[in-house]
Amino acid sequence: MDSSPNRNFILLLAAIAAFLTPFMGSTVNLAIPAIGRAFGADAITLGWVATSYLLSSAVFLVPFGRLADMLGRKKIFLWGILLFSFSTLISGLAPNIWVLLASRVIQGAGSAMIFATGIAIVTIVFPPQERGKAMGITVASVYAGLSAGPFAGGLLTNYFGWRSVFLFTFPLGLIVFFLMLRIHGEWVNARDERFDWKGSLLYGLSLSALIFGFSRLPESIGFILTLAGIAGIVFFVIHESAAPFPVMKMDLFKKNRVFAFSNLAALINYSATFAVAFLLSIYLQVIAGCSPRDAGIILVTQPVVMAVVSLFAGKLSDRMEPAFLATAGMSITTAGLFIFIFLGESTPLYFLLANLFLLGIGFGLFSSPNTNAIMSSVEKQYYGIASGAMGTMRLVGQMLSMGIAMLLFSIFIGSEEITPEQSGGFLKSLQFAFILFSILCFLGIFASRARGKLNRNQ
């Protein structure tokens, strides 16, 4: 166990890294309309500015979590920070939409390396009785990134243009890299095991086919790719169950009820909530006529509340059953999503602000107790796999959420730019999205309740 000062310094670096990746994602949401105008991109292509980053992160998270267990978590973390930082710089200098999308894919890979290692390192260096508090701080940092993102993204886009969103983030990553070099230790728990290349490739191809297919529905190629992705995931599960050194240990899902249902709850929660900021950013700027700065100030309400609530929820989950807190959070989130179904052209902004506050409470109550439950339910040698699995649920959920939004755009708007003249189609997309998200989150309440109690002696 690391000494307390060193442990706290590690937590600080993990928290800063946990801040960076959501900060990047939420700042880009505010720059989406400006990017669309700069490159003349349609609604579906703009959706891929967010989705390409998420898809890449999801494809690489599980393999890098496994490699971190084998090669050293600090090593993978450092390479991830470098990759994330320099791809962010390329995004800010992109001459066209295609270079931007390619750099976002690389940025997603770097993000996967950071997330697959940061949570695992924090779990290792903190004893079980302090782990919930540490998780609360780490999750609060995620929400702080989400909080600062809309505000910073709105200001930067408004006064310096959309490229400044990326150029501002680049030096922050380098600072984390040089500070992490001061930490001694590698935290390797599976040095003598082999890497499952076949499983990793099958996983990446299947997930890519599933998400690409989902984004092309209701076209025939969309159905073909979606079915191919589902079939590939089935084969991946079969392969992993028989592999001597699996990239994803399926027994964790089959024999560990807390782990399985906590991950399922996370998948459903992110599927139901991630596209909310993306949709509301467009709503505020295109329908309500807000500037990027004003839209950012409004959207910052939700993640600020999340950050505050998750700190207390993380501490509480050391003393109370995480399932109770997470289920309460999922219930409050369901109520908030349901209320947004009634959003329209004449909806007052105070209504939107009040509901963002409610959603922030729900998100904050759910996330840090759920993270604590997942990481505390497995043994030390599986921390990399557990954090990779948890990150994958988060990212697959985020992609499904964006996929639902893009599918509804293709149905109600088509390959048109989102303008005030297209407000009818956009508002229909918005209403159907929140109906689907409310149903999903309602089902998530039952998944969260079904996990059972955490065995804190594991």
C-alpha positions in Angstrom: 0.0 0.0 0.0 1.3 3.4 -1.0 2.1 6.0 1.7 -0.6 8.6 2.3 1.1 11.6 0.7 2.1 9.6 -2.4 -1.4 8.1 -2.5 -3.0 11.6 -2.4 -0.7 12.8 -5.2 -1.7 9.8 -7.3 -5.3 10.6 -6.6 -4.7 14.2 -7.7 -3.2 13.1 -11.0 -5.9 10.6 -11.6 -8.5 13.3 -10.9 -6.9 15.7 -13.3 -6.8 13.0 -16.0 -10.4 12.1 -15.2 -11.3 15.8 -15.7 -9.6 16.1 -19.1 -11.5 13.5 -21.2 -15.0 14.6 -20.4 -13.9 18.3 -20.5 -12.9 17.6 -24.1 -16.2 15.9 -24.9 -18.4 18.6 -23.4 -16.5 21.6 -24.9 -16.8 20.0 -28.3 -20.6 19.8 -27.9 -20.8 23.6 -27.7 -18.6 23.9 -30.8 -20.7 21.5 -32.9 -22.8 24.2 -34.6 -19.7 26.3 -35.4 -17.9 23.3 -36.8 -20.9 22.5 -39.0 -20.9 26.1 -40.4 -17.1 26.1 -40.9 -17.1 22.8 -42.9 -20.7 22.8 -44.3 -21.3 19.5 -42.5 -24.8 18.0 -42.3 -26.4 16.8 -39.1 -25.3 13.1 -39.4 -21.7 14.0 -40.1 -21.7 16.4 -37.1 -22.9 13.5 -35.0 -19.8 11.6 -35.9 -17.6 14.4 -34.5 -18.7 13.1 -31.1 -19.3 9.5 -32.0 -15.9 8.8 -33.7 -14.2 9.7 -30.4 -16.5 7.5 -28.4 -16.3 4.5 -30.8 -12.5 4.6 -30.8 -12.5 4.8 -27.0 -14.8 1.8 -26.6 -12.9 -0.3 -29.1 -9.6 0.2 -27.3 -10.7 0.3 -23.7 -10.8 -3.4 -22.9 -7.6 -4.3 -24.8 -5.7 -1.5 -23.1 -7.1 -2.4 -19.7 -5.8 -5.9 -20.2 -2.4 -4.7 -21.5 -2.1 -2.4 -18.4 -2.5 -5.4 -16.2 0.3 -7.1 -18.0 2.8 -4.3 -18.9 2.2 -1.8 -16.2 -0.6 0.7 -15.6 1.7 3.8 -15.3 3.3 3.0 -18.7 -0.1 2.7 -20.5 -1.3 5.8 -18.7 1.7 7.9 -19.8 1.4 6.8 -23.5 -2.3 7.5 -23.3 -1.8 11.1 -22.1 0.7 11.7 -24.9 -1.5 10.3 -27.6 -4.5 12.2 -26.3 -2.6 15.5 -26.1 -1.1 15.5 -29.6 -4.3 14.3 -31.3 -6.0 17.2 -29.6 -3.5 19.5 -31.2 -4.2 18.0 -34.6 -7.9 18.4 -34.1 -7.4 22.1 -33.5 -5.4 22.5 -36.7 -7.6 20.3 -38.9 -8.1 21.7 -42.4 -11.3 19.8 -43.1 -14.0 17.6 -41.4 -12.2 14.4 -42.4 -8.9 15.2 -40.7 -10.9 16.3 -37.7 -12.8 13.0 -37.6 -9.5 11.0 -38.0 -7.8 12.9 -35.2 -10.8 12.3 -33.0 -10.4 8.6 -33.5 -6.8 8.8 -32.3 -7.9 11.0 -29.4 -10.4 8.3 -28.4 -7.6 5.7 -28.3 -5.6 8.0 -26.0 -8.7 8.5 -23.8 -9.1 4.7 -23.5 -5.6 4.3 -22.3 -6.1 7.0 -19.6 -9.5 5.6 -18.4 -8.4 2.0 -18.4 -5.6 2.8 -16.0 -6.6 5.8 -13.9 -9.5 4.2 -12.0 -7.5 0.9 -11.6 -4.5 2.8 -10.1 -6.7 4.6 -7.6 -8.4 1.3 -6.6 -5.0 -0.3 -5.9 -3.5 2.5 -3.8 -6.6 3.1 -1.6 -7.7 0.6 1.0 -11.4 -0.6 0.8 -12.5 1.6 3.7 -11.4 4.7 1.9 -12.1 3.6 -1.7 -15.6 5.2 -2.0 -14.2 8.6 -1.0 -11.5 8.3 -3.6 -14.0 7.2 -6.2 -16.2 10.1 -5.3 -13.3 12.5 -5.9 -12.5 10.9 -9.2 -16.1 10.8 -10.4 -16.5 14.4 -9.2 -13.5 15.3 -11.4 -15.3 13.8 -14.3 -18.3 16.0 -13.6 -16.1 19.0 -13.0 -14.8 18.4 -16.5 -18.4 18.2 -17.7 -19.2 21.4 -15.7 -16.3 23.4 -17.0 -16.7 22.1 -20.6 -19.9 23.9 -21.6 -18.9 27.1 -20.0 -15.3 27.1 -21.4 -16.5 25.7 -24.7 -19.1 28.5 -25.1 -16.6 31.2 -24.2 -13.8 29.9 -26.4 -16.1 29.3 -29.4 -17.8 32.6 -28.9 -14.6 34.7 -28.7 -11.8 32.7 -30.3 -13.5 30.2 -32.6 -14.1 26.4 -32.4 -10.4 25.6 -32.9 -9.5 27.2 -29.6 -11.5 24.4 -27.8 -8.9 21.9 -28.8 -5.8 24.2 -28.6 -6.7 25.1 -25.1 -6.8 21.5 -23.9 -3.5 20.4 -25.5 -1.1 21.9 -22.8 -3.2 20.5 -19.9 -2.5 17.0 -21.1 1.3 17.6 -21.2 1.2 19.0 -17.6 -0.3 15.7 -16.4 2.3 13.7 -18.4 5.3 15.4 -16.7 3.7 15.2 -13.2 3.1 11.5 -13.7 6.8 10.9 -14.5 7.5 11.8 -10.8 5.5 8.7 -9.6 7.4 5.5 -8.9 5.9 2.1 -9.5 4.1 0.2 -12.3 1.3 -1.7 -10.6 1.6 -4.9 -12.7 -0.6 -7.9 -11.6 -0.5 -10.2 -14.7 3.0 -9.9 -16.0 3.4 -13.6 -17.0 0.1 -13.9 -18.9 -0.4 -13.7 -22.7 -2.4 -11.1 -24.6 -5.5 -12.3 -26.4 -5.0 -10.7 -29.9 -7.8 -12.7 -31.5 -10.4 -11.7 -28.9 -9.3 -8.1 -29.1 -9.7 -8.0 -32.9 -13.0 -9.8 -32.7 -14.2 -7.3 -30.0 -13.1 -4.2 -32.0 -14.6 -5.3 -35.3 -17.9 -6.4 -33.7 -18.4 -3.2 -31.8 -17.5 -1.1 -34.8 -20.0 -3.0 -37.0 -22.7 -2.6 -34.4 -22.2 1.2 -34.0 -21.7 1.9 -37.7 -24.8 -0.2 -38.5 -26.9 1.5 -35.8 -26.0 4.9 -37.3 -27.1 3.8 -40.8 -30.6 2.6 -39.8 -33.2 2.3 -41.3 -31.2 1.6 -44.4 -30.6 -2.0 -45.4 -26.8 -1.7 -44.9 -27.6 -0.5 -41.3 -29.6 -3.7 -40.5 -26.8 -5.9 -42.0 -24.0 -4.3 -40.1 -26.0 -4.2 -36.8 -26.8 -7.9 -37.1 -23.2 -8.7 -38.0 -22.1 -6.7 -34.9 -24.5 -8.6 -32.6 -23.3 -12.0 -34.1 -19.7 -10.9 -33.6 -20.3 -10.1 -29.9 -21.9 -13.5 -29.4 -18.8 -15.2 -31.0 -16.6 -12.9 -28.8 -18.3 -14.2 -25.6 -17.9 -17.8 -26.7 -14.2 -17.3 -27.6 -13.5 -15.4 -24.3 -15.2 -18.2 -22.3 -12.7 -20.7 -23.6 -9.5 -18.5 -23.9 -6.8 -19.3 -21.3 -5.9 -15.6 -20.9 -9.0 -13.7 -22.0 -9.0 -10.0 -22.7 -12.4 -9.9 -21.0 -12.9 -12.4 -18.1 -16.5 -13.6 -18.7 -16.7 -15.3 -15.3 -16.9 -11.8 -13.8 -20.2 -11.4 -15.5 -21.4 -15.0 -15.0 -20.5 -15.5 -11.3 -20.3 -12.0 -9.8 -23.9 -10.6 -9.6 -22.8 -7.2 -8.2 -20.3 -6.8 -11.1 -22.7 -7.9 -13.8 -25.7 -5.8 -12.8 -23.7 -2.7 -11.8 -22.2 -2.8 -15.3 -25.6 -3.3 -16.9 -27.0 -0.3 -14.9 -24.1 1.8 -16.1 -24.7 0.8 -19.7 -28.4 1.7 -19.4 -27.7 5.0 -17.6 -25.3 6.3 -20.2 -27.5 5.1 -23.1 -30.3 7.2 -21.6 -28.4 10.3 -20.7 -25.3 11.0 -22.8 -27.0 12.6 -25.8 -28.9 15.1 -23.5 -26.1 17.7 -23.6 -25.6 17.3 -27.4 -29.3 17.7 -28.1 -29.8 20.6 -25.6 -26.7 22.4 -27.0 -28.4 22.4 -30.4 -31.8 23.3 -29.0 -30.4 26.3 -27.1 -28.5 27.7 -30.0 -30.8 26.9 -32.9 -34.3 27.0 -31.3 -33.9 29.3 -28.3 -31.5 31.6 -30.1 -28.8 31.5 -27.4 -25.1 32.3 -28.2 -22.6 29.6 -27.5 -21.5 31.4 -24.4 -25.1 31.6 -23.0 -25.8 28.0 -23.9 -22.7 26.9 -22.1 -23.7 28.9 -19.0 -27.1 27.2 -18.9 -25.8 23.7 -19.6 -23.1 24.0 -16.8 -25.9 23.7 -14.2 -26.2 19.9 -14.5 -22.6 18.8 -14.2 -21.9 21.3 -11.4 -24.7 19.7 -9.4 -23.4 16.3 -10.4 -19.9 17.1 -9.1 -21.1 18.2 -5.7 -23.6 15.4 -5.2 -21.1 12.7 -6.4 -18.6 13.7 -3.7 -21.1 13.1 -0.9 -22.5 10.0 -2.6 -19.0 8.5 -2.9 -18.3 9.0 0.8 -21.8 7.6 1.7 -21.1 4.4 -0.4 -18.3 3.5 2.0 -20.9 3.3 4.8 -24.2 2.6 3.0 -25.1 0.0 0.4 -24.0 1.4 -3.0 -27.1 -0.3 -4.7 -29.5 1.8 -2.7 -27.8 5.1 -3.6 -27.4 4.2 -7.2 -31.0 3.1 -7.6 -32.2 6.3 -6.0 -30.1 8.2 -8.5 -31.4 6.2 -11.5 -35.0 7.0 -10.3 -34.4 10.7 -10.1 -32.8 10.7 -13.5 -35.8 8.9 -15.0 -38.1 11.7 -13.7 -35.8 14.4 -15.2 -35.7 12.7 -18.6 -39.5 12.3 -18.6 -40.0 16.0 -17.9 -37.8 17.0 -21.0 -40.4 15.2 -23.3 -42.4 18.4 -23.0 -39.7 20.8 -24.2 -40.9 23.1 -27.0 -40.1 26.3 -28.9 -41.7 28.5 -26.1 -40.4 26.6 -23.1 -39.0 29.1 -20.5 -35.4 28.8 -19.7 -36.0 28.6 -16.0 -37.9 25.3 -16.6 -34.9 23.9 -18.4 -32.5 25.1 -15.7 -34.7 23.5 -12.9 -34.8 20.2 -14.7 -31.0 20.2 -15.4 -30.6 20.7 -11.6 -32.8 17.6 -11.0 -30.8 15.5 -13.5 -27.6 16.6 -11.9 -28.8 15.2 -8.5 -29.8 11.9 -10.2 -26.5 11.5 -12.1 -24.4 12.4 -9.0 -26.2 9.8 -6.8 -25.8 7.1 -9.3 -22.2 7.3 -10.7 -19.8 7.2 -7.8 -21.6 4.5 -5.8 -21.9 2.4 -8.9 -18.2 2.8 -9.7 -17.3 1.9 -6.1 -19.6 -1.2 -6.4 -17.9 -2.4 -9.6 -14.3 -1.9 -8.6 -14.8 -3.3 -5.1 -16.5 -6.5 -6.3 -13.4 -7.9 -8.0 -9.9 -9.1 -7.0 -6.8 -7.0 -7.5 -5.5 -8.9 -10.6 -8.7 -8.0 -12.4 -8.7 -4.2 -11.7 -7.6 -3.4 -15.3 -10.3 -5.7 -16.8 -12.9 -4.3 -14.4 -12.1 -0.6 -15.2 -12.0 -1.5 -18.9 -15.4 -3.2 -18.7 -16.8 -0.3 -16.8 -15.4 2.2 -19.3 -16.8 0.1 -22.1 -20.3 0.1 -20.6 -19.9 3.9 -20.3 -18.7 4.4 -23.9 -21.0 1.8 -25.6 -23.9 3.5 -23.7 -22.8 6.9 -24.9 -22.5 5.7 -28.5 -26.0 4.1 -28.3 -27.3 7.4 -26.9 -25.7 9.3 -29.8 -26.9 6.5 -32.2 -30.5 7.1 -31.1 -30.1 10.8 -31.7 -28.5 10.3 -35.1 -31.2 7.8 -36.1 -33.9 10.2 -35.2 -32.1 13.0 -37.1 -32.0 10.8 -40.2 -35.7 10.1 -39.9 -37.0 13.6 -39.1 -34.3 15.9 -40.6 -32.3 13.9 -43.2 -29.1 15.1 -44.7 -29.8 18.8 -44.0 -28.1 21.3 -41.9 -29.9 22.0 -38.6 -31.2 25.5 -39.0 -34.2 27.5 -37.4 -36.1 26.5 -40.6 -35.7 22.9 -39.6 -37.0 23.5 -36.1 -40.1 21.2 -36.6 -38.0 18.2 -37.5 -35.5 18.9 -34.8 -38.2 19.2 -32.1 -39.8 15.9 -33.2 -36.3 14.3 -32.9 -35.9 15.8 -29.4 -39.3 14.6 -28.2 -38.9 11.0 -29.4 -35.3 10.9 -28.0 -36.5 11.8 -24.5 -39.4 9.3 -24.7 -36.9 6.5 -25.5 -34.4 7.8 -22.9 -37.1 7.8 -20.2 -38.1 4.2 -21.0 -34.5 3.1 -21.0 -33.7 4.7 -17.6 -36.9 3.3 -16.1 -35.7 -0.2 -17.0 -32.3 0.7 -15.5 -33.9 1.1 -12.1 -34.7 -2.6 -12.0 -31.1 -3.5 -13.2 -29.7 -1.4 -10.4 -31.9 -3.0 -7.8 -31.1 -6.5 -9.0 -27.4 -6.3 -8.2 -27.7 -7.4 -4.6 -25.4 -6.3 -1.8 -21.7 -5.7 -2.1 -19.4 -8.1 -0.2 -16.9 -5.7 1.2 -14.5 -8.5 2.2 -13.7 -9.4 -1.4 
